[in-house]
Amino acid sequence: MSRSFDTPASQITDAASEELAENRIAARLLLGVAVLLAVVVVAVVIWGLPALTMIGLGATAIVLLLLLAYAAGF
């Protein structure tokens, strides 16, 4: 059982830096999703439902590639 006063200072700073790195990654992911959503909305407004169909086909292909990579052990 570890108490907070038994924890070395280097572990505390490592934990803080890891949390900061995780927060940065989360912010980048959320920003990426927001940008992708904005692009989808603009594409649907400009080209209508055919754009939504093409985006759906592209997303299906990406999911298929991710599943194949997972099955291959990457």
Backbone bond lengths (Angstrom), bond angles and torsions (degrees), N, CA, C in turn:
res aa  C-N    CA-C-N  psi(-1)  N-CA   C-N-CA  omega(-1)  CA-C   N-CA-C  phi
1 M - - - 1.448 - - 1.527 107.98 -
2 S 1.301 115.74 125.01 1.452 120.59 -176.77 1.518 109.96 -102.40
3 R 1.297 116.01 130.97 1.460 121.08 175.48 1.520 108.29 -99.58
4 S 1.316 115.82 155.32 1.461 119.05 -175.35 1.524 112.06 -63.96
5 F 1.339 118.45 -31.72 1.462 119.72 -179.52 1.526 111.39 -79.77
6 D 1.340 117.93 -10.65 1.459 121.24 175.72 1.526 111.90 -89.57
7 T 1.297 117.22 -12.31 1.448 121.82 -176.51 1.525 110.07 -79.30
8 P 1.340 116.64 128.31 1.472 118.55 178.10 1.523 111.67 -64.07
9 A 1.304 115.10 153.40 1.465 120.63 -178.32 1.521 111.27 -62.96
10 S 1.326 118.08 -32.24 1.463 120.04 -179.47 1.521 111.07 -65.40
11 Q 1.331 117.50 -34.70 1.457 119.66 178.21 1.518 110.90 -70.23
12 I 1.313 116.75 -34.87 1.465 119.67 178.32 1.522 109.62 -66.48
13 T 1.313 118.27 -44.61 1.457 120.49 -179.86 1.519 110.83 -69.22
14 D 1.343 117.83 -33.85 1.456 120.13 175.89 1.521 110.62 -64.37
15 A 1.327 116.57 -42.23 1.461 120.46 178.84 1.525 110.61 -64.23
16 A 1.313 116.53 -40.38 1.468 119.71 179.22 1.524 111.32 -66.70
17 S 1.320 116.62 -40.57 1.465 119.08 179.82 1.527 111.02 -70.19
18 E 1.340 117.71 -34.43 1.458 119.99 176.11 1.523 110.86 -66.50
19 E 1.324 116.45 -39.74 1.455 119.82 178.49 1.523 110.87 -65.24
20 L 1.319 116.84 -39.19 1.461 120.74 177.46 1.522 110.71 -64.22
21 A 1.336 117.05 -41.66 1.458 120.56 178.66 1.532 110.94 -64.69
22 E 1.331 116.84 -40.50 1.463 120.65 177.68 1.522 110.88 -64.06
23 N 1.323 116.76 -39.65 1.464 120.06 178.72 1.526 111.10 -65.53
24 R 1.324 117.00 -37.52 1.468 120.08 177.62 1.524 110.88 -65.29
25 I 1.325 116.51 -42.76 1.466 120.13 179.15 1.528 109.76 -63.90
26 A 1.326 117.26 -43.18 1.467 120.90 179.07 1.525 110.74 -61.73
27 A 1.324 116.88 -41.32 1.466 120.29 179.43 1.527 110.50 -64.81
28 R 1.329 117.30 -40.87 1.472 120.37 178.31 1.519 111.01 -64.68
29 L 1.330 117.35 -41.20 1.461 120.28 178.38 1.525 111.04 -63.65
30 L 1.317 117.05 -45.12 1.467 120.27 179.14 1.525 111.25 -64.22
31 L 1.319 117.34 -39.88 1.455 120.50 177.23 1.528 110.93 -64.47
32 G 1.324 116.43 -40.46 1.466 120.49 177.75 1.517 111.90 -62.92
33 V 1.322 117.28 -41.54 1.462 121.02 177.94 1.528 109.89 -65.11
34 A 1.321 117.56 -41.24 1.467 120.75 179.21 1.525 111.12 -63.80
35 V 1.327 117.23 -42.29 1.469 120.72 178.82 1.530 110.21 -65.69
36 L 1.324 116.91 -43.08 1.465 120.48 178.84 1.527 110.84 -61.88
37 L 1.316 116.62 -42.19 1.459 120.47 178.00 1.527 110.92 -63.11
38 A 1.322 117.66 -40.93 1.469 120.76 178.56 1.530 110.66 -64.45
39 V 1.335 117.01 -40.41 1.474 120.44 178.81 1.526 110.22 -64.55
40 V 1.324 116.61 -41.24 1.470 120.39 178.74 1.529 110.63 -63.03
41 V 1.311 116.63 -44.75 1.468 119.76 179.78 1.522 110.42 -62.23
42 V 1.316 117.93 -44.28 1.470 120.89 179.40 1.525 110.52 -64.29
43 A 1.330 117.34 -42.09 1.468 120.05 179.44 1.523 111.28 -63.60
44 V 1.317 117.71 -41.34 1.466 120.42 179.31 1.521 110.65 -67.87
45 V 1.323 117.89 -37.14 1.469 120.34 178.11 1.531 110.27 -66.04
46 I 1.330 116.79 -38.97 1.465 119.69 -177.52 1.531 111.73 -76.95
47 W 1.337 117.11 -50.06 1.462 120.51 -171.84 1.521 114.22 -107.74
48 G 1.293 118.72 -7.21 1.461 120.95 176.42 1.520 112.86 79.23
49 L 1.318 115.80 -152.29 1.454 121.56 -174.81 1.528 114.81 -65.22
50 P 1.338 120.61 -30.03 1.467 118.05 175.68 1.538 112.79 -58.93
51 A 1.325 116.99 -33.67 1.471 119.87 176.74 1.519 110.25 -66.08
52 L 1.313 116.65 -40.46 1.461 120.47 178.37 1.526 111.05 -64.11
53 T 1.329 116.44 -37.23 1.461 120.82 177.21 1.522 110.93 -64.92
54 M 1.304 117.33 -44.65 1.472 120.62 -179.90 1.527 110.85 -66.00
55 I 1.311 117.13 -37.87 1.472 120.53 177.63 1.525 109.74 -65.32
56 G 1.322 116.82 -40.00 1.463 120.83 176.87 1.516 112.09 -63.65
57 L 1.322 117.27 -41.44 1.472 120.54 177.06 1.521 111.24 -64.62
58 G 1.316 116.35 -41.13 1.468 119.74 177.66 1.517 112.13 -64.55
59 A 1.320 116.83 -41.60 1.464 120.34 178.45 1.526 110.63 -65.07
60 T 1.330 117.09 -37.75 1.466 120.80 177.45 1.517 110.53 -63.29
61 A 1.320 117.77 -42.19 1.462 121.40 178.54 1.531 111.07 -64.33
62 I 1.322 116.95 -39.49 1.470 120.18 179.13 1.525 110.48 -64.86
63 V 1.331 117.19 -43.54 1.458 120.33 178.39 1.525 110.48 -63.05
64 L 1.319 117.07 -41.23 1.461 120.76 177.68 1.526 110.78 -60.35
65 L 1.320 117.73 -44.53 1.464 120.97 178.48 1.524 111.92 -64.00
66 L 1.336 117.09 -39.23 1.461 120.09 177.51 1.526 111.27 -64.56
67 L 1.325 117.32 -40.11 1.458 120.67 178.32 1.527 111.34 -67.06
68 L 1.324 116.64 -39.05 1.472 119.72 176.87 1.518 111.25 -65.49
69 A 1.316 117.40 -40.31 1.465 120.56 177.99 1.524 110.68 -64.87
70 Y 1.316 117.04 -39.77 1.461 120.96 178.24 1.527 110.68 -65.03
71 A 1.330 116.06 -42.29 1.466 120.22 179.12 1.524 111.66 -66.03
72 A 1.328 116.65 -30.86 1.460 120.72 179.63 1.537 111.93 -80.20
73 G 1.316 116.78 -11.29 1.462 119.99 175.48 1.513 115.07 98.95
74 F 1.309 117.38 15.36 1.472 119.19 178.48 1.496 110.46 -83.91
